[in-house]
Amino acid sequence: MFSSIGMPGLILILVIALVVFGPSKLPEIGKAFGSSLREFKNATKDIVSDESTSTKSDHSKK
């Protein structure tokens, strides 16, 4: 995912985020980003499992 950015680019992004948001806000932002990513991952799993369940039931009807 971050292979195209490279290590210097990633460090630059982190330094800019530290300057913009400050050291006290970064842990909160990281926690919010992590929970959002987890919810997105769970939602996509649910969608995929619903599609596979409906596809299986469609095949059994034929």
C-alpha positions in Angstrom: 0.0 0.0 0.0 2.8 2.4 0.9 5.3 1.0 -1.5 4.8 3.8 -4.0 5.2 6.5 -1.4 8.5 5.3 0.0 10.0 5.8 3.5 11.1 9.5 3.0 7.6 10.4 1.8 5.9 8.7 4.7 8.2 10.4 7.2 7.4 13.8 5.5 3.7 13.1 5.8 4.0 12.2 9.5 6.1 15.3 10.2 3.5 17.5 8.5 0.7 15.8 10.4 2.6 16.4 13.6 3.0 20.1 12.9 -0.6 20.6 11.8 -2.4 18.7 14.5 0.1 18.8 17.3 1.4 15.9 19.4 -1.7 15.7 21.6 -4.2 15.1 18.8 -2.2 12.5 16.8 -3.1 9.5 19.0 -6.8 10.5 18.8 -6.7 10.8 15.1 -4.9 7.4 14.8 -7.5 5.7 17.0 -10.4 7.2 15.0 -8.7 6.2 11.7 -8.2 2.6 13.0 -11.7 2.2 14.1 -13.1 3.6 10.9 -10.9 1.2 8.9 -12.1 -1.7 11.0 -15.7 -0.8 10.5 -15.2 -0.5 6.8 -13.5 -3.9 6.7 -16.3 -5.5 8.6 -18.9 -3.9 6.4 -17.2 -5.2 3.2 -17.0 -8.7 4.8 -20.8 -8.5 5.4 -21.5 -7.4 1.9 -19.3 -10.1 0.4 -20.8 -12.8 2.6 -24.4 -11.6 1.7 -23.6 -11.7 -2.0 -22.1 -15.2 -1.7 -25.1 -16.4 0.3 -27.6 -15.0 -2.2 -25.6 -16.5 -5.1 -25.6 -19.9 -3.5 -29.4 -19.7 -2.9 -29.9 -18.6 -6.5 -28.0 -21.6 -7.8 -30.0 -24.0 -5.6 -33.2 -22.7 -7.0 -32.3 -23.6 -10.5 
